[in-house]
Every structure is written in structure tokens, then in C-alpha cells.
């Protein structure tokens, strides 16, 4: 790695450790404190236990810091609680759970804005929100599907139910249009949608977070964000442990735009998790008026990762019927100055179990631990320890570059018409099956298609400008 790239990496770390310290100091300065039990008269008795929704909302409306005391009994919530700016919730030793029939999210900030249709005005964010400690749960035992649980209850004036605002929010916590957010020492359990969803976020700290029997993404961090510190994230989820989805499908986001300056370390996915991936999705997003934004990722370090087999970094549309439908409008997004470090990978199978991958189809069957289909200026892989199975999967690689294509019946699952390019790939200290790699060409596969679907629009290629190897 050159001195210039080392300086960029160091700057990311310095910027984010300073931001983290400022966030924690701001939270600590919130001195007007009350115990939630002071509002017990506002609770409501139900068959499952005391419901504290009104009590918690009133406490937050009236005080800067609310302590939810440790207790054997569960604190039940049956509606969305809005967290104003300059608030801290401390819940060490407490369990807070949505009631079984509650299908809306539990916590969100006050001034959320829907950025689906047009860029949002970031001039009036909610500032300085912290939630520390506690076990935060839904009363679910499976993934429910987008919008079935964790709905946002905001409404657009005049919109009917089919056009409700915040369609892309499906989560337990949602924080958007925030400057200064701390989520620390939290455990999430039985969440049917995402556990945490954010976007339009500046200065976010996500630290010491565990997931237990959660059924979708753990941290689902959407775009239009900058300066994110993510550290010590672990446990069992049904989808991505952490998703950095700057671009996303409209049922999964209301925030679109680039993410800048990320430090993400200490990820440990439980072996019981069914989907061992980390999703990073750049892409070009189009607003209603036809203007677009490059939802890219810039200046990011992802390090100390265990339990994840595949890092997905490509634009993907919903599946579409060949010769009948056109893919959803969009295009390849950008990235630059990405550093992947100290990662252990067991690539014992393709993350998506399509026949082409399992049977090593010579045209469509290549897959990788890092699947890159974005326009990337510089990406570095260092101290990567990968276990591979070339006898079973001869078309498996450390890195694949370029388009993907899987045809299921008349449907295309990916986007074989999208070319992408990486300027520089840096490889340092790569071990394959415990042995130091000596041939960079065997680690990287550039994928190309020549009208693979016979539709006149499925030709594309991935290319690399230079490979630095040591």
C-alpha cells in the first residue's frame, strides 16, 4: 500500500475516533434525568403485561435523559415512540418489547423525512440522540416481509394507503435526518424486519450490538450519510449482519445518496445465521423528476470480520421477465478508497445456491468472496485468510469483477448488461487454504457476457486497470 493510501486510511480512523468522542460527550452532557417509573401512572394493563408507550413518550417529551430501570418484568410498547433531539435513553438490564399485535416500528426520531421522491432538506436534522443498554424485542418468530411489520406511521397529506409515506421503512428502530446518533450496548431479538434502519445520517456510532434470533438485516444503513463508526457487531440474523445500502430497492429505503467516511470493525456473524453475506450496494438512483444521484461509498475501512462468506458490492434490480419487462431504471454506482482487512472467509459454497454456481457453468458460474460490480477507484484487500474448495467449485475466486447473470425460467435475477471498472486492486498478505498466495491472477476473475440471454441487451464486462500484489 502506498504512503498516500496509508494516509487516507489513517485519516478515516482519526476523523471517526474524534467524531465518536464528540458524540459521547454530547450525550453525557444531557443532565435533566428521570426514571421511567416516575410515569407508571400512565401505563395500561393488558393480558401480556403493563404497556409503557404513553409513559415513555411523556418522559421523553419532558426530560433530556430517561432511565428505564433494570427489571424482571418486560416493558411493553404498543405504538411508535418518537424521540426528540437532545435525548438519551439508558436501559441497562431492561427488556423492552413490542406487543404481539403491534405492526409499527418502536422508536424513531421526530423530524424524519421521506427521500424516496426527491432529495431531502438536511438543514433541520434532529441532533444528539443516544440509546444505551437494554434488550429490544419484537414478539415474532419469523421474518414477516417488507411493510408487514416495523411500519412507519407517518402520512403524506392526501395519500391513500397504497401510497403511504415511508414505504421503504420496515424496522424496529428508524433514525433518518439525524446529526449525532449513538446506539451502544444494545441487544435485539425476534425482529421480523430490520433491527435498525438509518439514512440521511451524519455522525453515527453503532457499538457493542448483539442480535439474537433476528430474521432480517441487523444494521441496515442507507445512503445520504457520512461519518459512521461501527464496532463490535455480532449475533444471529436472517439476512445481512450489516448492510451498507447507499442505493436500495424502494421497499427497503427512503434515503438515497452517497455514504462517506466509514470505519466498520469487529463483525462476528453466528454460525446459525442462514445467509452469510455483507451487502454493500452502490447504484444510481433516479428521483421522480428524472434527476439522479450516485449512491456511492467513499473512504471506508471494513476489518476484523468473522463468519461472513461473501461481500456483495454491485447494483441489482428486482428480477424481471426477459423479452417482456425492462429492468428497473438505474445504473452502476461508484466507490473509492475501500480497505478490507483482517478477514477470515470460508467459501464452502456460493452465497446464492443457483445451479450455475453449484455446477460451475462456464459462462455464468463464477462466484467470489468479494463480488464487485461497481466503478471503484481503489480497493485494497490485506490480511485475508480464505478457505476455498477448487475441487468442488473450480470457478470460485477471492474477487470477481463485473456483471452477474442467472436465468430462472423466463426471469433474469441479476443485470448482465452492466459493465464496471476498478482502477486499482491492492492485494497484500493473502492466504488461500493456509498458504500465502503467490499468483494474483488466480485470485481475481473478470467476468464478461456476450448477449448471454439472447435479448440484445445482455452484454457487459468487468475490467481492472492494475493489480498491486505483495
Kinemage of the C-alpha trace (Angstrom):
@kinemage 1
@onewidth
@group {chain A} dominant
@subgroup {mainchain}
@vectorlist {calphas} color= white
{ca unk a 1} P 0.000 0.000 0.000
{ca unk a 2} L 1.377 3.382 -0.954
{ca unk a 3} L 2.050 6.138 1.561
{ca unk a 4} L -0.806 8.144 0.054
{ca unk a 5} L -3.323 5.349 0.655
{ca unk a 6} L -1.995 4.742 4.160
{ca unk a 7} L -2.554 8.425 4.911
{ca unk a 8} L -6.141 8.230 3.632
{ca unk a 9} L -6.818 5.184 5.797
{ca unk a 10} L -5.327 6.897 8.848
{ca unk a 11} L -7.415 9.999 8.180
{ca unk a 12} L -10.594 7.890 8.178
{ca unk a 13} L -9.681 6.469 11.579
{ca unk a 14} L -8.698 9.826 13.054
{ca unk a 15} L -11.848 11.538 11.791
{ca unk a 16} L -14.139 8.875 13.185
{ca unk a 17} L -12.499 8.422 16.571
{ca unk a 18} L -12.760 12.192 17.050
{ca unk a 19} L -16.409 12.123 15.960
{ca unk a 20} L -17.164 9.261 18.359
{ca unk a 21} L -15.645 11.179 21.277
{ca unk a 22} L -17.700 14.264 20.413
{ca unk a 23} L -20.898 12.216 20.166
{ca unk a 24} L -20.353 10.561 23.532
{ca unk a 25} L -19.522 13.878 25.213
{ca unk a 26} L -22.685 15.480 23.835
{ca unk a 27} L -24.782 12.588 25.119
{ca unk a 28} L -23.153 12.718 28.541
{ca unk a 29} L -23.932 16.427 28.819
{ca unk a 30} L -27.683 15.716 28.871
{ca unk a 31} L -28.264 16.164 32.588
{ca unk a 32} L -32.044 16.512 33.066
{ca unk a 33} L -32.725 12.907 34.068
{ca unk a 34} L -35.823 10.985 35.100
{ca unk a 35} L -36.694 7.356 35.761
{ca unk a 36} L -39.420 5.909 33.566
{ca unk a 37} L -41.072 4.529 36.707
{ca unk a 38} L -41.976 8.095 37.649
{ca unk a 39} L -44.592 7.815 34.901
{ca unk a 40} L -46.034 4.442 35.922
{ca unk a 41} L -49.431 6.135 36.353
{ca unk a 42} L -49.545 6.451 32.551
{ca unk a 43} L -49.216 2.715 31.945
{ca unk a 44} L -52.044 0.466 30.821
{ca unk a 45} L -52.686 -3.096 31.971
{ca unk a 46} L -53.111 -5.762 29.279
{ca unk a 47} L -53.050 -9.549 29.102
{ca unk a 48} L -49.332 -9.534 28.300
{ca unk a 49} L -48.334 -7.002 30.969
{ca unk a 50} L -48.025 -3.273 31.531
{ca unk a 51} L -47.885 -1.153 28.369
{ca unk a 52} L -45.491 1.775 28.792
{ca unk a 53} L -45.949 3.584 25.462
{ca unk a 54} L -47.556 6.749 26.829
{ca unk a 55} L -45.262 6.764 29.838
{ca unk a 56} L -42.104 6.568 27.712
{ca unk a 57} L -43.343 9.182 25.234
{ca unk a 58} L -44.231 11.623 28.015
{ca unk a 59} L -40.918 11.075 29.803
{ca unk a 60} L -39.032 11.801 26.568
{ca unk a 61} L -41.130 14.857 25.855
{ca unk a 62} L -40.393 16.301 29.296
{ca unk a 63} L -36.794 15.277 30.062
{ca unk a 64} L -33.426 15.040 28.311
{ca unk a 65} L -32.425 11.667 29.752
{ca unk a 66} L -34.745 8.776 30.573
{ca unk a 67} L -33.610 5.764 32.581
{ca unk a 68} L -35.552 2.538 32.019
{ca unk a 69} L -34.622 0.624 35.180
{ca unk a 70} L -33.499 -2.990 35.190
{ca unk a 71} L -36.460 -5.247 35.930
{ca unk a 72} L -37.640 -8.840 35.638
{ca unk a 73} L -40.890 -7.710 34.008
{ca unk a 74} L -40.951 -6.684 30.356
{ca unk a 75} L -41.716 -3.080 29.383
{ca unk a 76} L -44.302 -3.465 26.599
{ca unk a 77} L -44.742 -0.885 23.821
{ca unk a 78} L -47.781 -0.885 21.504
{ca unk a 79} L -47.135 2.086 19.217
{ca unk a 80} L -44.287 4.189 17.826
{ca unk a 81} L -42.453 6.338 20.351
{ca unk a 82} L -40.905 9.493 18.894
{ca unk a 83} L -37.502 10.521 20.240
{ca unk a 84} L -36.892 14.301 20.097
{ca unk a 85} L -33.473 15.876 19.652
{ca unk a 86} L -31.101 16.062 22.633
{ca unk a 87} L -32.336 12.895 24.265
{ca unk a 88} L -30.687 9.875 25.878
{ca unk a 89} L -32.342 6.593 26.820
{ca unk a 90} L -30.467 4.309 29.213
{ca unk a 91} L -31.960 0.831 29.609
{ca unk a 92} L -29.279 -1.435 31.086
{ca unk a 93} L -30.861 -4.599 32.462
{ca unk a 94} L -34.278 -3.822 30.961
{ca unk a 95} L -36.254 -5.657 28.262
{ca unk a 96} L -38.470 -3.526 26.028
{ca unk a 97} L -40.790 -5.423 23.694
{ca unk a 98} L -43.483 -4.633 21.159
{ca unk a 99} L -46.849 -6.182 21.951
{ca unk a 100} L -47.742 -9.213 19.787
{ca unk a 101} L -50.250 -7.315 17.649
{ca unk a 102} L -48.095 -4.219 17.059
{ca unk a 103} L -47.037 -3.859 13.424
{ca unk a 104} L -45.404 -0.407 13.570
{ca unk a 105} L -41.821 0.384 14.496
{ca unk a 106} L -40.871 1.068 18.107
{ca unk a 107} L -38.561 4.111 18.053
{ca unk a 108} L -37.887 6.866 15.534
{ca unk a 109} L -36.692 10.447 15.641
{ca unk a 110} L -39.010 13.416 15.331
{ca unk a 111} L -38.054 15.060 12.026
{ca unk a 112} L -37.766 12.109 9.686
{ca unk a 113} L -38.157 12.962 6.004
{ca unk a 114} L -39.071 10.694 3.087
{ca unk a 115} L -36.331 10.966 0.458
{ca unk a 116} L -37.863 8.499 -1.992
{ca unk a 117} L -39.285 11.050 -4.404
{ca unk a 118} L -36.836 13.964 -4.158
{ca unk a 119} L -33.641 14.860 -2.268
{ca unk a 120} L -34.401 15.874 1.288
{ca unk a 121} L -33.595 19.147 3.017
{ca unk a 122} L -30.918 18.316 5.595
{ca unk a 123} L -30.903 21.790 7.166
{ca unk a 124} L -33.037 20.829 10.175
{ca unk a 125} L -31.856 17.461 11.485
{ca unk a 126} L -32.571 16.059 14.918
{ca unk a 127} L -29.311 16.259 16.864
{ca unk a 128} L -27.772 14.304 19.724
{ca unk a 129} L -29.844 11.138 20.224
{ca unk a 130} L -28.490 8.200 22.239
{ca unk a 131} L -29.869 4.824 23.216
{ca unk a 132} L -27.639 2.794 25.500
{ca unk a 133} L -28.204 -0.625 27.020
{ca unk a 134} L -31.251 -2.815 27.096
{ca unk a 135} L -32.784 -5.714 25.256
{ca unk a 136} L -35.115 -4.538 22.473
{ca unk a 137} L -37.538 -7.072 21.063
{ca unk a 138} L -40.482 -7.813 18.848
{ca unk a 139} L -42.942 -10.590 19.634
{ca unk a 140} L -42.173 -12.508 16.412
{ca unk a 141} L -40.818 -15.896 15.427
{ca unk a 142} L -40.154 -15.396 11.679
{ca unk a 143} L -39.498 -12.800 9.001
{ca unk a 144} L -42.749 -11.090 8.073
{ca unk a 145} L -41.890 -9.339 4.797
{ca unk a 146} L -41.346 -5.684 3.931
{ca unk a 147} L -44.068 -3.454 5.341
{ca unk a 148} L -45.787 -6.254 7.252
{ca unk a 149} L -44.098 -5.195 10.477
{ca unk a 150} L -41.986 -2.259 11.556
{ca unk a 151} L -44.074 0.186 9.535
{ca unk a 152} L -43.573 3.919 9.875
{ca unk a 153} L -46.840 5.668 10.699
{ca unk a 154} L -46.036 8.980 9.031
{ca unk a 155} L -48.521 10.017 6.368
{ca unk a 156} L -48.336 12.211 3.291
{ca unk a 157} L -51.345 14.552 3.218
{ca unk a 158} L -53.829 13.282 0.656
{ca unk a 159} L -52.060 9.961 0.057
{ca unk a 160} L -54.074 6.760 0.222
{ca unk a 161} L -52.918 3.605 1.984
{ca unk a 162} L -51.296 2.218 -1.161
{ca unk a 163} L -49.117 5.318 -1.449
{ca unk a 164} L -48.250 5.723 2.200
{ca unk a 165} L -45.179 7.699 3.056
{ca unk a 166} L -42.083 5.867 4.274
{ca unk a 167} L -42.949 2.786 2.232
{ca unk a 168} L -39.304 1.683 2.422
{ca unk a 169} L -39.165 1.523 6.224
{ca unk a 170} L -39.608 -1.888 7.881
{ca unk a 171} L -37.691 -1.992 11.130
{ca unk a 172} L -37.718 -1.833 14.930
{ca unk a 173} L -35.690 1.423 15.130
{ca unk a 174} L -35.638 4.012 12.367
{ca unk a 175} L -33.483 7.137 12.517
{ca unk a 176} L -33.287 9.435 9.489
{ca unk a 177} L -32.303 13.085 9.140
{ca unk a 178} L -30.181 12.925 12.288
{ca unk a 179} L -26.862 14.501 13.244
{ca unk a 180} L -25.284 12.704 16.183
{ca unk a 181} L -26.742 9.244 16.860
{ca unk a 182} L -25.362 6.736 19.367
{ca unk a 183} L -26.651 3.150 19.591
{ca unk a 184} L -24.462 1.417 22.163
{ca unk a 185} L -24.622 -1.797 24.230
{ca unk a 186} L -27.895 -2.962 22.694
{ca unk a 187} L -29.319 -6.438 22.182
{ca unk a 188} L -32.048 -7.010 19.585
{ca unk a 189} L -34.207 -10.120 19.487
{ca unk a 190} L -37.033 -11.563 17.364
{ca unk a 191} L -37.182 -8.663 14.922
{ca unk a 192} L -39.260 -9.588 11.857
{ca unk a 193} L -37.929 -6.710 9.751
{ca unk a 194} L -34.635 -4.879 10.154
{ca unk a 195} L -33.493 -4.317 13.715
{ca unk a 196} L -32.054 -0.871 12.956
{ca unk a 197} L -32.573 1.200 9.818
{ca unk a 198} L -30.959 4.584 9.257
{ca unk a 199} L -30.318 7.035 6.437
{ca unk a 200} L -29.624 10.718 5.956
{ca unk a 201} L -27.376 10.318 8.974
{ca unk a 202} L -24.371 12.391 9.946
{ca unk a 203} L -22.115 11.246 12.809
{ca unk a 204} L -23.421 7.814 13.788
{ca unk a 205} L -21.940 5.476 16.411
{ca unk a 206} L -23.039 1.815 16.413
{ca unk a 207} L -21.111 -0.054 19.063
{ca unk a 208} L -21.401 -3.304 21.054
{ca unk a 209} L -24.607 -4.514 19.412
{ca unk a 210} L -25.806 -8.112 19.505
{ca unk a 211} L -28.601 -9.839 17.611
{ca unk a 212} L -30.427 -12.908 18.916
{ca unk a 213} L -32.832 -14.740 16.617
{ca unk a 214} L -33.406 -11.765 14.338
{ca unk a 215} L -34.904 -12.571 10.957
{ca unk a 216} L -33.811 -9.867 8.500
{ca unk a 217} L -30.894 -7.379 8.475
{ca unk a 218} L -29.265 -6.340 11.710
{ca unk a 219} L -27.924 -2.877 10.879
{ca unk a 220} L -29.488 -1.627 7.633
{ca unk a 221} L -27.687 1.646 6.907
{ca unk a 222} L -28.946 3.541 3.884
{ca unk a 223} L -27.417 6.416 1.943
{ca unk a 224} L -27.098 10.178 2.156
{ca unk a 225} L -24.896 9.562 5.196
{ca unk a 226} L -21.443 10.445 6.430
{ca unk a 227} L -19.097 9.601 9.284
{ca unk a 228} L -20.231 6.217 10.611
{ca unk a 229} L -18.400 4.317 13.359
{ca unk a 230} L -19.483 0.648 13.502
{ca unk a 231} L -17.759 -1.605 16.022
{ca unk a 232} L -18.340 -4.960 17.743
{ca unk a 233} L -21.457 -6.179 15.948
{ca unk a 234} L -22.359 -9.842 16.400
{ca unk a 235} L -25.032 -12.483 16.551
{ca unk a 236} L -27.697 -14.245 14.533
{ca unk a 237} L -29.634 -12.565 11.732
{ca unk a 238} L -31.657 -13.871 8.802
{ca unk a 239} L -30.015 -11.617 6.231
{ca unk a 240} L -27.099 -9.149 6.365
{ca unk a 241} L -25.430 -8.566 9.718
{ca unk a 242} L -24.533 -5.105 8.403
{ca unk a 243} L -25.852 -3.671 5.135
{ca unk a 244} L -24.313 -0.507 3.707
{ca unk a 245} L -27.002 0.056 1.099
{ca unk a 246} L -26.494 3.539 -0.238
{ca unk a 247} L -28.792 2.528 -3.093
{ca unk a 248} L -31.619 0.148 -2.313
{ca unk a 249} L -34.945 -1.043 -3.621
{ca unk a 250} L -37.852 1.235 -2.788
{ca unk a 251} L -39.336 -1.269 -0.334
{ca unk a 252} L -36.126 -1.134 1.685
{ca unk a 253} L -35.127 2.531 1.878
{ca unk a 254} L -36.305 6.125 1.920
{ca unk a 255} L -32.773 7.555 1.837
{ca unk a 256} L -30.647 7.603 -1.308
{ca unk a 257} L -27.232 9.129 -1.826
{ca unk a 258} L -23.553 8.548 -1.091
{ca unk a 259} L -22.057 7.395 2.181
{ca unk a 260} L -18.713 8.892 3.119
{ca unk a 261} L -16.173 8.023 5.798
{ca unk a 262} L -16.917 4.660 7.455
{ca unk a 263} L -14.985 2.606 9.989
{ca unk a 264} L -16.563 -0.843 10.375
{ca unk a 265} L -14.772 -3.364 12.573
{ca unk a 266} L -15.355 -6.382 14.747
{ca unk a 267} L -18.135 -8.172 12.863
{ca unk a 268} L -18.909 -11.713 14.008
{ca unk a 269} L -21.824 -13.500 12.356
{ca unk a 270} L -23.180 -16.502 14.267
{ca unk a 271} L -22.763 -19.874 12.508
{ca unk a 272} L -26.524 -20.420 12.883
{ca unk a 273} L -27.258 -17.455 10.611
{ca unk a 274} L -28.637 -18.782 7.308
{ca unk a 275} L -27.266 -16.085 4.976
{ca unk a 276} L -23.592 -15.356 5.416
{ca unk a 277} L -23.230 -12.118 3.475
{ca unk a 278} L -22.419 -8.469 3.965
{ca unk a 279} L -24.184 -6.250 1.458
{ca unk a 280} L -22.637 -3.039 0.118
{ca unk a 281} L -24.762 -1.540 -2.637
{ca unk a 282} L -23.795 1.495 -4.665
{ca unk a 283} L -26.016 2.485 -7.555
{ca unk a 284} L -27.518 5.361 -9.498
{ca unk a 285} L -30.933 6.345 -8.145
{ca unk a 286} L -33.474 8.393 -10.071
{ca unk a 287} L -35.927 10.730 -8.374
{ca unk a 288} L -39.420 11.462 -9.676
{ca unk a 289} L -38.292 14.451 -11.753
{ca unk a 290} L -35.643 12.417 -13.582
{ca unk a 291} L -32.631 13.792 -11.730
{ca unk a 292} L -30.239 11.228 -10.345
{ca unk a 293} L -27.749 10.714 -7.540
{ca unk a 294} L -24.711 8.439 -7.392
{ca unk a 295} L -25.242 6.398 -4.253
{ca unk a 296} L -21.571 5.574 -3.804
{ca unk a 297} L -19.298 4.549 -0.936
{ca unk a 298} L -16.179 6.601 -0.317
{ca unk a 299} L -13.407 6.273 2.277
{ca unk a 300} L -14.366 3.101 4.143
{ca unk a 301} L -12.438 0.585 6.236
{ca unk a 302} L -14.031 -2.820 6.903
{ca unk a 303} L -11.906 -5.009 9.121
{ca unk a 304} L -11.822 -7.852 11.658
{ca unk a 305} L -14.680 -9.858 10.152
{ca unk a 306} L -15.652 -13.429 11.009
{ca unk a 307} L -18.482 -15.665 9.832
{ca unk a 308} L -19.242 -13.840 6.562
{ca unk a 309} L -18.539 -15.713 3.336
{ca unk a 310} L -19.449 -13.191 0.656
{ca unk a 311} L -19.214 -9.420 0.362
{ca unk a 312} L -21.702 -8.252 -2.269
{ca unk a 313} L -20.924 -4.933 -3.889
{ca unk a 314} L -22.935 -4.463 -7.036
{ca unk a 315} L -26.056 -2.715 -8.255
{ca unk a 316} L -29.017 -5.069 -8.511
{ca unk a 317} L -32.536 -4.519 -9.800
{ca unk a 318} L -35.515 -6.691 -8.840
{ca unk a 319} L -35.855 -9.705 -11.113
{ca unk a 320} L -37.502 -9.020 -14.468
{ca unk a 321} L -39.122 -11.144 -17.169
{ca unk a 322} L -36.955 -11.431 -20.244
{ca unk a 323} L -38.374 -10.178 -23.560
{ca unk a 324} L -41.368 -8.745 -21.660
{ca unk a 325} L -40.131 -6.380 -18.947
{ca unk a 326} L -37.316 -3.884 -18.765
{ca unk a 327} L -35.074 -3.800 -15.691
{ca unk a 328} L -35.807 -1.176 -13.065
{ca unk a 329} L -34.202 2.127 -14.005
{ca unk a 330} L -30.755 2.609 -12.527
{ca unk a 331} L -27.070 2.010 -13.158
{ca unk a 332} L -23.750 1.038 -11.624
{ca unk a 333} L -22.656 3.238 -8.725
{ca unk a 334} L -19.227 4.386 -7.597
{ca unk a 335} L -16.767 3.771 -4.798
{ca unk a 336} L -13.230 4.781 -3.880
{ca unk a 337} L -10.669 4.255 -1.146
{ca unk a 338} L -12.037 0.980 0.227
{ca unk a 339} L -9.938 -1.051 2.645
{ca unk a 340} L -10.836 -4.660 3.564
{ca unk a 341} L -8.541 -6.000 6.298
{ca unk a 342} L -8.052 -8.998 8.576
{ca unk a 343} L -10.951 -11.081 7.317
{ca unk a 344} L -11.445 -14.839 7.626
{ca unk a 345} L -13.612 -16.423 4.942
{ca unk a 346} L -14.779 -19.993 4.412
{ca unk a 347} L -16.056 -20.075 0.825
{ca unk a 348} L -17.569 -23.531 1.133
{ca unk a 349} L -20.468 -22.751 -1.210
{ca unk a 350} L -21.845 -19.908 -3.308
{ca unk a 351} L -23.930 -17.488 -1.261
{ca unk a 352} L -26.771 -17.850 -3.785
{ca unk a 353} L -27.390 -21.527 -4.477
{ca unk a 354} L -28.285 -21.321 -8.149
{ca unk a 355} L -27.464 -24.264 -10.382
{ca unk a 356} L -24.985 -22.245 -12.461
{ca unk a 357} L -22.791 -21.641 -9.407
{ca unk a 358} L -23.182 -25.107 -7.928
{ca unk a 359} L -22.339 -26.787 -11.241
{ca unk a 360} L -19.639 -24.303 -12.335
{ca unk a 361} L -21.375 -23.217 -15.516
{ca unk a 362} L -18.564 -21.912 -17.784
{ca unk a 363} L -20.466 -18.741 -18.732
{ca unk a 364} L -22.420 -17.731 -15.618
{ca unk a 365} L -20.897 -19.853 -12.869
{ca unk a 366} L -18.038 -17.745 -11.470
{ca unk a 367} L -18.517 -16.511 -7.914
{ca unk a 368} L -16.307 -14.887 -5.325
{ca unk a 369} L -15.828 -13.990 -1.702
{ca unk a 370} L -15.863 -10.372 -2.894
{ca unk a 371} L -18.278 -9.819 -5.784
{ca unk a 372} L -17.595 -6.378 -7.195
{ca unk a 373} L -19.784 -4.812 -9.851
{ca unk a 374} L -19.244 -1.122 -9.113
{ca unk a 375} L -16.992 1.544 -10.599
{ca unk a 376} L -14.255 1.623 -7.984
{ca unk a 377} L -11.221 3.865 -7.989
{ca unk a 378} L -9.118 1.999 -5.413
{ca unk a 379} L -9.801 -1.086 -3.308
{ca unk a 380} L -7.366 -2.876 -1.017
{ca unk a 381} L -7.506 -6.395 0.408
{ca unk a 382} L -4.990 -7.130 3.149
{ca unk a 383} L -4.570 -9.957 5.639
{ca unk a 384} L -7.314 -12.055 4.073
{ca unk a 385} L -7.404 -15.713 5.095
{ca unk a 386} L -9.697 -17.621 2.740
{ca unk a 387} L -10.554 -21.306 2.588
{ca unk a 388} L -11.546 -22.436 -0.906
{ca unk a 389} L -12.673 -25.718 -2.449
{ca unk a 390} L -11.393 -25.801 -6.047
{ca unk a 391} L -12.208 -29.484 -6.485
{ca unk a 392} L -15.913 -28.704 -5.921
{ca unk a 393} L -16.008 -25.138 -7.244
{ca unk a 394} L -13.276 -24.527 -9.828
{ca unk a 395} L -14.848 -21.162 -10.724
{ca unk a 396} L -14.626 -19.739 -7.199
{ca unk a 397} L -12.290 -16.783 -6.565
{ca unk a 398} L -11.259 -14.315 -3.935
{ca unk a 399} L -12.634 -11.498 -6.136
{ca unk a 400} L -14.951 -11.431 -9.119
{ca unk a 401} L -15.282 -8.210 -11.102
{ca unk a 402} L -18.152 -7.382 -13.396
{ca unk a 403} L -21.717 -8.426 -14.159
{ca unk a 404} L -23.756 -11.348 -12.857
{ca unk a 405} L -26.435 -13.326 -14.675
{ca unk a 406} L -28.733 -16.076 -13.526
{ca unk a 407} L -31.760 -17.097 -15.539
{ca unk a 408} L -34.644 -18.807 -13.751
{ca unk a 409} L -37.300 -19.730 -16.285
{ca unk a 410} L -38.097 -16.531 -18.153
{ca unk a 411} L -36.696 -14.329 -15.398
{ca unk a 412} L -33.271 -12.708 -15.110
{ca unk a 413} L -32.229 -12.401 -11.474
{ca unk a 414} L -29.280 -10.026 -11.972
{ca unk a 415} L -28.188 -7.400 -14.504
{ca unk a 416} L -25.877 -8.852 -17.188
{ca unk a 417} L -25.927 -5.626 -19.210
{ca unk a 418} L -23.955 -3.595 -16.623
{ca unk a 419} L -20.217 -3.125 -17.131
{ca unk a 420} L -17.960 -1.919 -14.332
{ca unk a 421} L -14.315 -0.994 -13.837
{ca unk a 422} L -11.823 -0.965 -10.973
{ca unk a 423} L -8.842 1.335 -11.296
{ca unk a 424} L -6.516 -0.309 -8.758
{ca unk a 425} L -6.784 -3.534 -6.767
{ca unk a 426} L -4.212 -3.847 -3.975
{ca unk a 427} L -3.562 -7.360 -2.603
{ca unk a 428} L -1.401 -7.838 0.495
{ca unk a 429} L -0.804 -10.932 2.579
{ca unk a 430} L -3.495 -13.145 1.081
{ca unk a 431} L -3.602 -16.738 2.325
{ca unk a 432} L -5.514 -19.463 0.485
{ca unk a 433} L -6.109 -22.637 2.473
{ca unk a 434} L -3.396 -21.524 4.890
{ca unk a 435} L -0.751 -20.949 2.223
{ca unk a 436} L 0.431 -17.475 1.136
{ca unk a 437} L -0.862 -16.682 -2.339
{ca unk a 438} L 1.811 -16.176 -4.982
{ca unk a 439} L -0.245 -15.585 -8.135
{ca unk a 440} L -2.600 -12.619 -8.240
{ca unk a 441} L -4.149 -13.804 -11.497
{ca unk a 442} L -5.604 -16.840 -9.741
{ca unk a 443} L -7.331 -14.656 -7.147
{ca unk a 444} L -9.310 -12.369 -9.456
{ca unk a 445} L -11.786 -13.227 -12.216
{ca unk a 446} L -13.072 -10.557 -14.598
{ca unk a 447} L -16.483 -11.640 -15.861
{ca unk a 448} L -17.821 -10.821 -19.314
{ca unk a 449} L -21.026 -11.682 -21.177
{ca unk a 450} L -21.762 -11.580 -24.893
{ca unk a 451} L -25.555 -11.353 -25.257
{ca unk a 452} L -25.844 -14.105 -22.675
{ca unk a 453} L -29.658 -14.035 -22.736
{ca unk a 454} L -30.055 -13.551 -26.479
{ca unk a 455} L -32.085 -10.405 -25.880
{ca unk a 456} L -29.693 -7.925 -27.427
{ca unk a 457} L -29.040 -6.198 -24.114
{ca unk a 458} L -27.097 -8.694 -22.009
{ca unk a 459} L -23.520 -7.925 -22.982
{ca unk a 460} L -21.146 -6.409 -20.421
{ca unk a 461} L -17.755 -6.879 -18.803
{ca unk a 462} L -15.783 -6.177 -15.675
{ca unk a 463} L -12.275 -4.750 -16.054
{ca unk a 464} L -9.332 -3.894 -13.805
{ca unk a 465} L -6.750 -1.226 -14.548
{ca unk a 466} L -3.912 -2.509 -12.351
{ca unk a 467} L -3.257 -5.107 -9.670
{ca unk a 468} L -0.702 -4.415 -6.959
{ca unk a 469} L 0.412 -7.631 -5.274
{ca unk a 470} L 2.630 -8.312 -2.312
